[in-house]
Amino acid sequence: MVAPKCPGTEVREEYKRGFGVPTLIAVHPENDPKGEGWDIAKAWAAATGGHRAGCLESSFVAEVKSDLMGEQTILCGMLQAG
């Protein structure tokens, strides 16, 4: 999994500016029998500029929780501000 921590449009804009966005990477051991998963994930993260802002090792569960928390915060914030 390679998960930039922002929407795709922002990933692209930061890449074009020569920057990147923080990116979480994870590889499930059962799905990586050849042991190449981390190298592939790091290459994908670098290809999107994530290595410039930082890549952090994560897990699929942690990424789901992070996304849900972020979406909940945004939705609740909009309801309060609206």
Secondary structure, DSSP 4 states (H G I P E B T S, - for coil): -EEESS-HHHHHHHHHTT----EEE---GGG-TTS-HHHHHHHHHHHTTHHHH-EEE--HHHHHHHHHHHHHHHHHHHHHH-
